[in-house]
Amino acid sequence: MGIFTSKDALAKANEEGLDLVEVSANANPAVCRIMNYDKFRYEQKKKQQEAKKKQTTVETKEIKFRPKTEEHDLNFKIKNIKKFLGQKNKVKITMRFRGREIVYSQSVGMEAMQKIAEALEDEATILQPPKMEGRQMVMFVGPKT
């Protein structure tokens, strides 16, 4: 429309029954637009809601076990890990060592983690291989893409 003084621009907006909205304050002169501001805010809110609907959140689930966990219990936990991976979540697998069990961390602990990794080979990718963090061994797996 051209360059107007602020009074003229406000008068023009009032004449049309709309609002004068500042688009760019840094420009010289400032750039303004005559529009229905309430309708504009409503449309922006709807766009944000649509974007929020389409985004997915990835949670990190955790499964804990010990070196003495029996075969059946281990298989049950592997089944739960597969369920979490099916829901597109990452899984943190933690093996806690108590007392003198820490002596077996590299033998029994690694064997158990390798067994889990082999069982999840089809459904998961290993994001972080097993490593010791204090008194526990941790491994991260994520869903296959």
C-alpha positions in Angstrom: 0.0 0.0 0.0 3.0 2.3 0.5 4.5 4.3 3.3 2.0 5.9 5.7 2.4 7.7 9.0 1.3 5.7 12.0 -1.8 7.8 12.5 -2.9 7.4 8.9 -2.2 3.6 9.1 -4.3 3.3 12.2 -7.1 5.4 10.7 -7.1 3.1 7.6 -7.2 0.0 9.8 -10.1 1.3 11.9 -11.9 2.3 8.7 -11.8 -1.3 7.5 -12.6 -2.7 11.0 -9.3 -4.5 11.2 -6.1 -4.4 13.2 -2.7 -2.8 12.4 -0.1 -5.5 13.2 3.7 -4.7 13.2 5.4 -7.4 11.1 9.0 -6.2 11.2 10.1 -3.6 13.7 13.8 -3.6 12.6 13.0 -2.3 9.1 13.2 1.4 8.4 10.4 2.4 8.3 8.7 -0.4 10.3 6.6 -2.8 8.3 3.0 -3.2 9.4 0.0 -5.2 8.0 -3.7 -4.5 8.2 -5.4 -7.8 9.2 -7.8 -9.5 11.6 -5.3 -10.3 14.4 -7.7 -12.6 16.3 -8.2 -14.8 13.2 -4.4 -14.8 12.6 -3.7 -16.0 16.2 -6.4 -18.7 15.9 -4.8 -20.0 12.7 -1.3 -20.0 14.2 -2.7 -22.0 17.2 -4.3 -24.5 14.9 -1.0 -24.9 13.0 0.9 -25.5 16.2 -1.7 -28.1 17.3 -1.4 -30.0 14.0 2.4 -30.0 14.3 2.2 -31.3 17.8 -0.1 -34.1 16.8 2.3 -35.3 14.1 5.4 -35.4 16.2 6.4 -38.5 18.0 8.2 -38.7 21.4 10.7 -41.5 22.0 10.9 -42.6 25.6 13.8 -44.5 27.2 12.5 -47.6 29.1 14.8 -49.4 31.5 15.1 -53.2 32.2 17.1 -54.2 35.2 18.4 -57.7 36.1 21.3 -59.3 38.0 23.9 -61.9 37.0 22.1 -64.7 38.8 18.8 -64.1 36.9 17.4 -67.4 35.8 16.7 -68.4 32.1 12.9 -68.1 32.3 13.1 -64.6 34.0 15.7 -63.5 31.4 13.4 -64.6 28.5 10.5 -62.8 30.1 12.5 -59.6 30.3 13.6 -60.0 26.7 9.9 -60.3 25.7 9.3 -57.0 27.5 12.2 -55.4 25.7 10.8 -56.5 22.4 7.4 -55.0 23.4 9.1 -51.7 24.2 11.0 -51.8 20.9 7.7 -52.5 19.1 6.3 -49.2 20.6 9.4 -47.4 19.1 11.0 -46.7 22.4 14.7 -47.0 23.3 15.6 -49.5 26.0 18.4 -49.2 28.7 19.4 -52.7 29.8 21.1 -52.6 33.2 22.8 -55.4 35.0 23.6 -54.6 38.7 26.4 -56.3 40.6 26.1 -56.6 44.4 28.9 -57.4 46.8 31.4 -59.9 45.4 29.4 -60.4 42.2 31.5 -57.6 40.7 34.3 -60.2 40.2 32.1 -61.9 37.5 31.3 -58.7 35.6 33.5 -59.4 32.6 32.7 -63.1 32.3 29.1 -63.8 33.4 27.9 -60.2 32.8 29.2 -60.0 29.3 27.8 -63.4 28.4 24.4 -62.4 29.6 24.5 -59.1 27.7 25.7 -60.9 24.5 22.9 -63.4 24.9 20.3 -60.5 25.1 21.9 -58.8 22.1 21.6 -62.0 20.1 18.0 -62.5 21.1 17.2 -58.9 20.0 19.2 -59.1 16.8 16.2 -59.0 14.5 14.2 -56.3 16.2 16.9 -53.9 17.6 20.1 -52.1 16.9 22.6 -51.7 19.6 23.1 -48.0 20.3 25.7 -48.5 23.0 27.5 -51.7 23.6 27.8 -53.0 27.2 30.1 -51.0 29.4 30.7 -50.7 33.1 29.3 -47.7 35.0 30.4 -48.1 38.6 28.8 -51.4 39.9 26.5 -51.9 37.0 26.8 -52.8 33.3 24.7 -50.8 30.9 23.7 -51.3 27.3 21.3 -49.2 25.1 19.3 -50.7 22.3 16.9 -48.9 19.9 14.3 -50.1 17.4 15.4 -51.0 13.9 14.5 -48.4 11.3 
